[in-house]
Amino acid sequence: MATALVTGATAGIGAAYSELLAKAGFDLVLVARDLPRLNSYATQLKKLHKVKIETIKADLTKPIQLLRVEKRLANTAKPIDVLINNAGFGIKDSFLDSELKKEQELLDVLVTAPMRLTHAVLPVMVKRNSGVIVNVSSIASWIAGGTYSAAKSYLTVFSEYLNNELNGTKIKVSALCPGFTRTEFHQRGKMRMSGLPNFMWLDANKLVAKSWRDAQKNKPVSVPGFQYKTLAIIAQYAPRPIVRKIGINVRRKQR
């Protein structure tokens, strides 16, 4: 039986990916900070889909706890076939006003953790010449929208690079770059989103289904939704002064 590991597995895109993979028959290793919620969700998935589930309580900003997840990914006796690097959060404040501790945690979760977890699992996947890695990035990775955008830029480019580096193998790497999605993300970050029109909101289950299809096709980047496909093209090919202006305006509206 194939096994998938999902970080940030109990809410939003992580929960949607866990559900999709369980439904597809994967055993799961679910990683999150909130152990009661983690165990409750694991129990729910077990009942619904009759799969085996391990849980790992880990705060990915803590090196010792991150190492626990790395060790599980590097375990050749119980190999991980799919890695979903999903854990993440955003900071509402401008970099000029934000706490340095929060900025460091953002880098730890959005950059350091997926890099280290990918580095841990790849030797196992290369040895078996099989595996799928999905890095949950963002449409924000193409705009100058603060340190969140900068961190997501790393994740998108990192995924594109690995997809190319592993060309000729049976290992697939894809960056999922969604736009605004109905999850707990913005509420937890205390961001103002009331002005966003309904058509700009994505459904987590639908975008995850598209991401998984794209990953199976080994597409380096997956952008769900026609509205965000259009924005992605504008962000990548429009003059950078325009893109920078869009980025700062989006950030200011969220505050």
N, C-alpha and C positions, 0 to 999 in steps of 0.2 A: 504494500500500500504506500502510495506517495505521501509525503508530508510537507506542509507549508508552514512557514513562520511569518507572523504578522505583528508588526509593532504598532502601538496605539490602537489596539484591536477592539476596544469596547465601545467606540462611538464613531459616528460619521463614516468617512470613507473606509477606515480600518474595519469597522463592524460590517460594512457592506461587503468588503473583500472577504472577510472571514466567513460570512454567510454564503457567498458565491462559491468559495472553495470547498466548504463543507458539503454543500449541495452537489458539487461535482465529485464528491467521494474522497477528498483529501483528508487525512488526519491533520490535526492542527497543533501548533505551538503558539499560544497567544501571549503577547507581552503587553503589559500596561502597568501603571503606577498604583491604581486603586484595586487592591486584592479582592475585597468583597464583591465589587462590581465585576471584576475579571472572572471570578469563580462562578458568579451567577450567570454570566453570559455563556461561559463554557458549558455549564449544566444545561442551559437552554438549547445550545447547538447540538449537544450530545443526544438529547431527547428527540430533537427534530430530524437529525440526519444520521444517527447511529455511527458516528465516527469517534476515533480516539482523540482526546485533547489533553495536552499538557499546558500548564500555565506557569508563567515566570513573572513574578512581581519585580519590576525594574524601573527606576527613574534613570533615564538615559543621560541625565546631566551628571550622574555620579559614576566615576570611572570603575569602581568595584562592581557596581550593579550592571554596568554596560558589559564588563568583562564576562559576567555570568551568561549573558546572551551570546557573546562571541564564542564562548566555549561550547554552547549547545550547537551553534552553527558549524563549528569545526569538528563535531563528533562524527567520525567516519562509520562508527558502528550503527548509528541511527541517523542516516544522512537526511539533510533538508533538500527537497527538490525545488521548492519555490520560496523566495524571500520577498516579502512586501515591506519595503521601508516607508512606513506611513506616518509614524509619530511626528507631531509638530505643533507649533503654536505661533501666534503673531503678537507683536507689540504695537499698541495703539499710538504711543507717544513718539514725537519726533526724536531723532538721535540726539538732538541738542538738549532734550529734557529727560531722556530715558535713564534708567538705572543701569550702571555698567554690569551689575550682576545679571540682570535680565538679558542684556545684549549677549553676554557670554553664554548664558543658558540657551539662547536662540541658536548660536553657532554650534553649541554642543549637540543639540537635538537635530537640527536641520542639516548640518554638514559633517561634524565629527562622527556621530553615531552611524549614519548610513554608510559613510566611507569605511569605518572599522568593521561594521557588520558584513558589508560586501567583501572586504578583504578576508574576513574569516571564512566565508562560505565558498568563495571562488575556488580554492584548491580542491575542495571536495567535489564541486561541480566539474572542474576541469578533468579530474581523475576519472570521473564517470562519463564525461562528455555529454552532460545532460543537466538542464536546469533553467529556471526562469527567475529573473530579478526585475521587480517593478519598483522604481523610485517615485514616490508621490511628490511631484514638484508643483508647479503652478504657472498659470498664464502670466503671473507677476514676474516670472523669471526673465521676461523680455522687456520689462519697463524699469525705469529708475524710481522704484517706489519704496525706498528705504532699505534697511538692512535685511528685511524679510525677502525682498526682491533679490538682493545680492546673494543671499544664502541659497535661494531657489535657483538662481543662475548657475551656481556651482553644481547643483544636483542635476539640472537639465544637461549641461555640458558634460558632466561626468558620465551620465547615462549614454549620451551620444558617442563619447569616446569609447566606452566599454563595448557598446554594440559593434563598433567598427573593429576594435582590437580583437574581438572574439569571432569575427567573420570567418567562416569556414568550420566553425564548431557547431554543436547542437545546443549551445548555451545562448539564451535570448535575454536581452536587456532592453528595457523600455522605460522612458520617463512619462508619467501621467501628468499632464498639465491642464488641470481644470480651472474654470473661473469660479465665480461665487456659487457655493454649494450649500444646500440646506442641511447644516450640521450644527454642532455646538461651538464650532471654531470662533465665530464672530462674537457670540455671547460671552464666551470665556475671556476673550480679549477686550471686552467692553467697547466694541466698535459700533459706531452709529451706521446702521444699514437701512434705515427706514425709507430713505429716498431712492433706493434701488428698485427699478421697475421689475415686475414679476417675471417678465420674459428673460431676464438676465440670470435668474436662479436656476441651478441645475439640481437634478435628483441624484443622490449618491448611488443608488442601486443601478440606475441606468448608465451613469458615467463609468462605474466600475465594470459593468458588463462590456462596454465598449473598450475599456482599457485592457481587459483580459483577452478580448478578441484580437486587439492590435498587438499585444505581447506574443500571442501564439503565432502571429504573422511576422514576428521579429521587427516590428516597426520601432525605430529608435525613440520616436515621440508620438504620444497620443493626446489629441486635443478634442475633448467631447463638446458637442454643441456647435451648431452653425454660427451662432453669434460670436463664440470664442475662436472658432477657426478664422473668421474674418478679422477679429482683433489681433490674432497671432500674426497674420500676414502683415497687417498694418504695423504692428510693433517691430517686426523683423526687418521690414523693407522701407518704412517711412524714414524721412530725415530725422536724425537723432534729436535735434532740438525740439521737434514736435513730440517725439516719444517721451522725452524727459518732462515736458510740460504736462502731458497726460498723466505720467506717473506721480508727479507731485500733487496734482489736483485730486487724483483718487485718494492719495494718503490723507490730504487735508480734510476731505469730506468724511472720512472714516473717524476722524477725531471729534 
